[in-house]
Amino acid sequence: MFTKLITDNLGSFSLKELLKREEETLKKEGEFVTLEKLQMISPFSVFCTLPDFEVDNPTTNENLVLPFYDAAMRLICDLSYSPDEFNYCAKNFQAQNVADKLDLIDFFSLQKNFVAQNDSRYRLGFRSFYFALRQNLDNIDFDYIASINKTLAPFYLNYKHKELFIPGLDYIRKQ
């Protein structure tokens, strides 16, 4: 029923288009719980296609970099991945020669502690955020997604086009 592995050559499809098609299918099938979860992760499709933030040098700004890697570590630790799915995520995070989750977490810690210019950090990293949550959507609840969104609050607050992801913020405000 759902896309189980997003094959990707770094830009061959739009997550926004994929999301829209999947939302239409879920509405037709009456899968409203899944639809609401999908809407909560939809901002990541915007962050990776239009990384447009109000802060200077967003890829080196610690207010964005630190929560980004905190959320990435949680997603890697908490969620399940097949070997192909893990490799997809590691590739998007530009992690070379990582064999398992611990290697990837070490990579994230290094990136978090030694911040350097990386223009594709968010464009590719948020693809993995979306992918990881989407692949595990049946196994996670609203609170988990909301907690990831709360961790990433600086992205929501510093994004120039806040109107694009109101569904993701709605659940956070209710908490």
C-alpha positions as CSV (number, residue, x, y, z in Angstrom):
1,M,0.0,0.0,0.0
2,F,2.7,2.5,0.9
3,T,6.1,3.2,-0.6
4,K,8.5,1.0,1.3
5,L,11.8,2.2,-0.1
6,I,12.3,5.5,-1.8
7,T,14.9,5.0,-4.5
8,D,16.7,8.2,-5.2
9,N,19.4,9.7,-7.3
10,L,19.5,12.9,-5.2
11,G,16.7,14.9,-6.9
12,S,15.0,12.6,-9.3
13,F,11.6,13.1,-7.6
14,S,9.9,15.6,-5.4
15,L,8.9,14.5,-1.9
16,K,6.2,17.1,-2.0
17,E,4.7,15.4,-5.1
18,L,5.0,12.0,-3.5
19,L,3.4,13.3,-0.3
20,K,0.5,14.8,-2.2
21,R,-0.2,11.6,-4.1
22,E,-0.1,9.5,-1.0
23,E,-2.4,11.9,0.9
24,E,-5.0,11.6,-1.9
25,T,-4.8,7.8,-1.7
26,L,-5.1,7.8,2.1
27,K,-8.2,10.0,1.9
28,K,-9.8,7.7,-0.6
29,E,-9.1,4.7,1.6
30,G,-10.2,6.4,4.8
31,E,-6.8,6.0,6.5
32,F,-7.2,9.2,8.5
33,V,-4.8,8.4,11.4
34,T,-2.0,7.6,8.9
35,L,-2.9,10.7,6.9
36,E,-2.6,12.9,10.1
37,K,0.8,11.4,10.9
38,L,1.9,12.0,7.3
39,Q,0.9,15.6,7.6
40,M,2.9,15.9,10.7
41,I,6.1,14.9,8.9
42,S,5.3,16.9,5.7
43,P,7.4,19.9,6.8
44,F,10.5,17.8,6.1
45,S,9.6,17.6,2.5
46,V,9.7,21.4,2.5
47,F,13.0,21.7,4.4
48,C,14.8,19.5,2.0
49,T,13.5,21.1,-1.2
50,L,13.4,24.7,-0.1
51,P,16.0,25.2,2.7
52,D,15.3,28.9,3.2
53,F,16.0,30.1,6.7
54,E,16.0,33.5,8.2
55,V,19.4,33.1,10.0
56,D,22.7,33.8,8.5
57,N,24.7,30.8,7.4
58,P,22.1,28.2,8.5
59,T,24.4,25.2,7.8
60,T,26.9,26.5,10.4
61,N,24.4,28.1,12.8
62,E,24.5,26.1,16.0
63,N,20.9,26.9,16.8
64,L,20.0,24.8,13.8
65,V,22.9,22.3,13.6
66,L,22.6,21.0,17.2
67,P,18.9,20.2,17.1
68,F,19.3,18.7,13.6
69,Y,21.8,16.1,14.8
70,D,19.9,15.5,18.1
71,A,16.9,14.6,16.0
72,A,19.0,12.5,13.6
73,M,20.4,10.5,16.5
74,R,17.0,9.8,17.9
75,L,15.7,8.7,14.6
76,I,18.6,6.3,14.0
77,C,18.5,4.9,17.6
78,D,14.7,4.6,17.9
79,L,13.6,3.3,14.5
80,S,14.1,0.1,12.5
81,Y,15.9,-0.1,9.2
82,S,16.6,-2.8,6.6
83,P,20.3,-2.7,5.4
84,D,19.2,-0.9,2.2
85,E,17.2,1.6,4.2
86,F,20.1,2.2,6.6
87,N,22.5,2.7,3.6
88,Y,20.0,5.2,2.0
89,C,19.9,7.3,5.2
90,A,23.7,7.1,5.8
91,K,24.2,8.2,2.2
92,N,21.9,11.2,2.6
93,F,23.7,12.2,5.7
94,Q,27.0,11.9,3.7
95,A,28.4,9.5,6.2
96,Q,31.2,7.4,4.6
97,N,32.1,3.9,5.7
98,V,29.5,3.5,8.5
99,A,28.7,-0.2,9.2
100,D,25.9,0.2,11.8
101,K,23.8,2.6,13.9
102,L,26.7,3.2,16.4
103,D,29.0,4.2,13.6
104,L,26.4,6.6,12.3
105,I,25.8,8.1,15.7
106,D,29.5,8.6,16.1
107,F,29.5,10.4,12.7
108,F,26.6,12.6,13.9
109,S,28.4,13.4,17.2
110,L,31.5,14.4,15.2
111,Q,29.5,16.6,12.9
112,K,27.6,18.2,15.8
113,N,30.8,19.0,17.8
114,F,32.9,20.2,14.8
115,V,30.4,22.3,12.8
116,A,31.6,23.1,9.3
117,Q,30.0,24.6,6.2
118,N,27.8,21.9,4.5
119,D,25.3,23.2,2.0
120,S,23.6,19.9,1.5
121,R,23.3,19.0,5.2
122,Y,19.6,19.9,5.4
123,R,18.6,19.3,1.8
124,L,19.8,15.6,2.1
125,G,19.4,15.1,5.8
126,F,15.7,16.0,5.9
127,R,15.1,13.5,3.1
128,S,16.3,10.9,5.5
129,F,14.2,12.3,8.4
130,Y,11.1,12.1,6.1
131,F,12.1,8.6,4.9
132,A,12.8,7.2,8.3
133,L,9.6,8.4,9.8
134,R,7.6,7.4,6.7
135,Q,9.1,3.9,6.7
136,N,8.1,3.5,10.4
137,L,4.8,5.4,10.3
138,D,2.8,2.4,11.4
139,N,5.0,1.8,14.4
140,I,5.2,5.3,15.8
141,D,2.6,7.4,17.4
142,F,1.6,11.1,17.3
143,D,3.6,11.9,20.4
144,Y,6.9,10.6,18.9
145,I,6.4,12.7,15.8
146,A,5.5,15.7,17.9
147,S,8.7,15.2,20.1
148,I,10.9,15.1,16.9
149,N,9.1,18.3,15.7
150,K,9.7,19.9,19.1
151,T,13.4,19.1,18.9
152,L,13.4,20.7,15.5
153,A,11.5,23.8,16.7
154,P,14.4,26.2,15.7
155,F,13.8,25.1,12.1
156,Y,10.1,26.0,12.3
157,L,10.8,29.3,14.0
158,N,13.5,30.3,11.6
159,Y,11.9,29.2,8.3
160,K,10.9,32.0,6.0
161,H,7.7,30.4,4.7
162,K,6.0,29.2,7.9
163,E,2.7,29.0,6.3
164,L,3.8,25.8,4.4
165,F,3.8,23.6,7.4
166,I,1.0,24.6,9.7
167,P,-0.3,20.9,10.0
168,G,3.0,19.9,11.7
169,L,2.7,22.8,14.2
170,D,-0.9,22.2,15.0
171,Y,-0.2,19.1,17.1
172,I,2.7,20.7,18.9
173,R,0.6,23.6,20.1
174,K,-2.0,21.1,21.5
175,Q,0.7,19.6,23.8
